[in-house]
Amino acid sequence: MESKILAFIVFLYVAIVVSHAALPSEEYWDSVLPNTAMPKALKDLVQPMPDWVEDKITSIGVGLGGVSVNSNNASVSVGSSGVNVNTTRNNGTHVSVGGPGVTVATHNRNGKPIYVRVSPSSNPFIYKYAASATQLLDDPAAALFFLEKDLRAANKMTLHFTKPTNRQKFLPRRAAASIPFSSSALPEIYRELSVEPGSGEAEAIAKTVRECEDAAKEETLCATSLEAMVDFAASVVGTTDARAVSTEAESAERMEYLIEGVRRMGGGKAVAACHKEEYAYAVFYCHKTDDTVAYRVSLVGAGGVRARAVAVCHRDTSRWNPEHLAFKVLGVKPGSVPVCHYLPEDHVVWVSKNY
């Protein structure tokens, strides 16, 4: 009898874990953060299971006979006889290099491509990297850096809030988990994406993966799914206090804005920021910052154009790369003054609601 009870408890635990992990992204969000609204920046990236992924993973079922995962080219079953895994491969992905960046086109079974542009410049929100030779001139992010002393009502700033060009959607966590994402697995990634090793396409993929690994620390994560981002944010801010905020601007033109109001967020507690990476599906570089203050800023531009922007100010920049884009834009040195920047529309900051 005790063995049967134990077996039932183990089965129930597995069933709960698998069922919870199999929730659609939005339902997972609600289950972990029931009191937190999803910002537009993330809602725009949530989609049903893409057709090209359905061939890899399509269903997870839990029943009295055990736990099973089945698809057209993969199956996993857990039962009294043990664990069985079967997989095959079939994809339709093409990567090509052209113009100022890299374009990744992923074709679903209906032949409809999904594109993403991969910028050749370093991510300006990873602070260990130096600015590239052209980044100061042609990167819109250069117009988003400023000094904290300038963040006050009635002050004017020339800003450039561009609309997201990388509109790649989130993959459900179980789909993202089926695609490798590490430098040690680059050959497998190339096979999955039908990329020739040593090509420009392969170099672009490796750059993104290694950038994530180079930045990896205990309180940093490259989230390859919305579920992974939710888990990271909950670990930093908490499940009951978390608030996700993002920038929303009416115009994508560079213009002078008047600051109408500034409100500090987070109540001095830890902040988690998630920055959109360039990849074949939605990937966010998320990091916890204890020395960062977040603000909600109301702006009005020419003709009454408005923006509700999120700004973050870093109080300690002493460990940043001295050649980082922010120092080139502002003409200051690491550790000398707090450095601030507005967030693009497809980036998210997590703060405590209690502010």
Secondary structure, DSSP 8 states (H G I E B T S, - for coil): -HHHHHHHHHHHHHHHHHHHHTS-HHHHHHHH-TT----HHHHTT--S--HHHHTT--EEEEETTEEEEE-SSEEEEEETTEEEEEE-----EEEEEETTEEEEEEE-TT--EEEEEE-SS--TTSTTS---TTHHHH-GGGGGEEEGGG-STT-EEEE-----S-------HHHHTTS--SGGGHHHHHHHTT--TTSHHHHHHHHHHHHHHHH--TTEEEESSHHHHHHHHHHHH-TTTEEEE--EES--S-EEEEEEEEEEESTTS-EEEEEE--SSS--EEEEEETTEEEEEEEEE-GGG-EEEEEEEEES--TTS-TT-HHHHHHT--TTTS-EEEE--TT-EEEEES--
